[in-house]
Amino acid sequence: MSPIEALSHVDPDLRQALASMPELVALSDDSLPGVRAALEGLPAKLGTDEQGVRVRRIEIPVAGAPLLSALLYEPPSGAPGPHAALLNVHGGGFVAGTAQREDATMRKTCAALGCVAVVPDYRLAPEHPYPAALDDAHAALNWLAAQSKALNVDPARLALRGVSAGGGLATGLAFRHRDEGGAPLRGLQLLYPMLDDRTGEHPVCGREIWTPSANRFGWDSLLRGQNRDDPPAYAAVARAITVAGLPPSFLAVGSIDLFATENLVFAQRLIDAGVPLEMHVYPGAFHGFTLLAHARCAQALARDGLAWLDRVMNEEPWA
């Protein structure tokens, strides 16, 4: 098979950039330090930027755990309050990634929507398996609600966003928040979320970037010490008995992402449970395609996702 034929299923905008994307096929305990370094991202510049967005590094208390470091984004001073607020959970297969990788997106989001955002540097597996990352995200959401007055935030306008593994964590947090009787969340935005520990080989999907072997390593790392036949539903959220009661949701995935099928199955469950859902499938897009900001599919998702957040956080809530 020629190189062109091997990539015939990939969006032409994405083909040439594949060589610059991280190689995760051989993800293992030995390769993990290098992968973490590759996915660390540039340090977020603190202070007020040219858009007027103020960025601070904060620390959030977590019961029975070290203080949780997070990035806090506040909108330009001229933005009318009280503001909506977004808790954003970064990706990285449960084993890598940092809050600062989301820096550019959060700055644009806060400037465009006049919202506050918090991005936690949650604890990573395998050193910190489930429920450490979920506990950190839970603490960050509670902190955001508790600080609503100090941040000039409307506590009735909180939303969650999660990317890849962060999408699985954000969904687990939404389930936990629901089951604990928390105030309704305005929305749950999921970008190619990692939801199902049972996902394996596929004849078309998962050839690029995040492969079945990498996926197994990520889930094995998160679920160490758990019953793999019946893992906690807050961890492997595709196993949850019911999705009823989740907030209005946005789900986006590429058609050749390893997670495409599990995401579509989850989307059908949301629809069947009456959860308002906006669903996007971008043809020929592999996992993590939003990192290639020049691609038309990445630009489309950025536009679609921002418009949806504006709707759920800044307009009237769903009945």
N, C-alpha and C positions, 0 to 999 in steps of 0.2 A: 504494500500500500504506500503510495506517495505521501509526502508531508501534506500536500493540499488535500488529498482524499481523507487523510487521518483527521483533518480539522474541518471537514465539510459540514459537520453538525454545529459548528461554532459560529456565532454572529461574526460577520466579517470585520466589524469594528473592534472585536476583541482578539482576533487571531494573532496579530503580530505582538500584542502585549503579553501573551502567555509566557514568553521567555523571561519577562521581568517579574513575574508573580512568584511568591514563595513556593518551594517544592516541599510538599507534606506527605508524599507517598510513604516514606520511611520513618514517619513519626514514631518515636520510641523514647524510653527513659534516657537513652544515651544522646539522642539528637535533640531532645527537648530544650536544653539551654540555648542552642543555636537558633531554634525556632522562636523561642521567646525574644531573643535579641532582634531577630528579623521583624517581629510583630510589635515591637515596643513603641514605635512611633517617635516623633520629635517632641521634646519637652514643650508643654504649653506655656506660652509667654503670659505671665501674670500681669494684672493691671488692666487699664482701659484701652481697648484697641481703636482703630480708625473708624469702626462702625459705632462706637460708643458702648460696646459690650464690655462689662467688667468681669474679669476672671480672677477667682481666688482659689487657693488650695485650703481645704478645711479638713477637720477631723470629726468623725461621728462616733459616738459611743455604741458599742455592740455588747450585749449581755454575755459575760463569760468569755470574751475575746478581746484582742488588742483593738485600739482605736482604728477606725476605718478611715483611710485617706480618700478624699474625693475632690473633684473639681466642681466648683460652683460658678455658674454663669448667670449674670444679671443683665437685664435689657438696658438699652440706652436710657439716660435719665429723663428724657422727654416722653418716654412711653407711658401712657396713662395706666394707672393701677386701679384696683388690685390686679395683679398679673395671674395668668395661668401658669402652671408649673409642670415640668416634665422630668421624670426619672428615666435616665437612659442607661441601659446595661450593655456594655461592650461585648464583642465577640472574641473568639479565640479557642473554640473547641473545649471549653472548660479548663484548659491547661495553659493558656497564653493570653496575650492581649493586655492592653492598659487603657485607662480612662483617656489618656492624651491622644490616642488614636482617633478619638471621636471629636477632637478639638475643632477642626474646621467646620464640621457639620453643626456642632452645637452653637458656634458663633453665628453662623448664618441663620439658624433656626431662631435663636433669641432675638437677633436684630430684625428679622422679618416678621415674627409673630408677637414681639413684645413680651416674651415669656421668660421665666426663670427655669434653669435646668441644673440638675445634679447628675454627675457621672461618677459612680464609686469605683475605686480600685479594689474590687472584691477579691477575697482569697481564692487562690487557684489550686486545682487538683494537679497531680496526685498527692501533694503534700497536705492539702486540705480538702478531703473528699466531702461529699454531701453529708450534712446540710450547710457547710460553712459559707459557700457563696450565696445561697438563698438567705441565710441569716443576715449576711451583710446587706443584701439588697432590701430585705425587710426593714432593717434598721435605718437605711437611707430613706426609705419611703416614710417611715414614722417620723424621722427627723425633719423631713421636708414639711410634713403636715404640722408638726409642733412649732416650727419656725415661721409659720405662715404670716404672723403679724409682723415679725422683725423683717421679713423679706418682702412685705407688701404683696403677699400671695393670697389668692382666693382659694381656700381649702376645698371648695366644691369643684374646682377646675384642675384636678391633678390627672395626669395621663402617664402611661408607661410606654417605653420604646425599648426594643431589644433587637440586637443584630446577631444572627447565627446562634451560637451557644447562649448569648445574651437574650435571644428571643425565647429560648427554652426557660431560662431563669426568670425572665419577665412574666412568662405564662404561669410558671409555678408560683410566682409571687402573687399574681392575680387570683389564682385558685386559693392560696393561703389567706389573702386579704378578704376574699369572699366568704370563706369558711369561718373566719374569725369575726365576721359581722362588721367589717370595715365600711366606711362611707363609700358610696358608689364612685368608681373611677370614671373619668370622662372617656377614656379610650385606651386601647392596647394595640400598639403598632409593632408588627413583627416583620423583619426583613430576613428572608430565607432562614427561618428559625430551626434550631436543632431540637426536635421534639421526641423522637422515637428511638430507643436503644436497640430495637429489633431490626432496623434498616440494615440491609446487607448489599450484596452485589446486584448490579443492574446492567442490562445489555447496552444501554446508551448513557444513562446518567452517572455522574460521579467519576468520569475519567480524568477531569481536570481539577487541580487545586485540592479540594477536600474529597478524598477517595474513601472507599470502604475500609481500608486498613487504618487510615487516620481516624475515621469515625469510631472504629472499634477501640482504638487507643484512648480517644477522648472519653467515651462512655465507661471503659474499664477504669479510667483514672477517677472519674466522678463517683462511680458506684462501688469503689473498693470498700469491702466490709458489709455491703448490702446483699440481700437475697436477690440474685440476678433473675430468678424465675418470677419474682413478684416485687420489683423495686418500688420505692415510694412514688406515688403519683405526682407529688410536687417536684420530683427529680425527672422522671421519665413521663412527661406530661401527656403524651399520647395515650398512656394507659389509664388516664383519669376516667372514672365511671361516668361522670356527666360534665359537660361544658356549660350547662345552663347557668346563667347568672354572671357570665363573663361580660365585661364592658364591650361597647361597640368596638369592632376590631378591623384592622387593616393588615393584610397578609400579602407579601410580594415574594416571588421566587423566580429564578430562571428555569427554562424548560429542560436544561441538561444538568441542573444542580442535582447532587445525590439526594437532596431533601425534597425534590419536586413532588414525588408521590406521597410521602408522608404529610407534606404541607397541604396537598389537595384533599387528602382524607380528613385531615383536621378541619379544613375549611368546610367540607360537607357536614361535619358534625356541628360546627357553629351554625350553619344555615338550618340544619334540622332542629336545633335547639332554639331557634328564633333569635340568635344573636346577630345584630346588624353587622354586616361584613362587606368590606370592599376588598376585592381579590384581584391581583395582577400577576400574570405569567408572562415573562419577557422571553421571546423565542431566541434560542441559541445562546442564552446567557448561562454561564457556569457560576459556581459558588464564589462569592466575594466580588462579583463584577462591579459593584459600586466603587471599588478602589480605583477603577479606570474611569476617572471622571470625564474624560473626553468622549467616551462612547455614548452614542445616542440612547442606548438602553439605560445607562447609568443616569444620564440627564433626565430621562423620562421618569425614572423612579424617584429621583430627587424632587422633581416637580410634583409628581403625584403624591408623594409622602408628605411634603410640606403643605400642600393644599388640604389634605385630609386632617393633619394636625390642626391647622387653622380652623377648620370646620368644627372639630369635636371640642377644642379647647376654648374657642373664642365666640362660638355661636350658641344657640339654645341647645341644651342636651336632648338626647333622644328620650322620648316618653317612656 
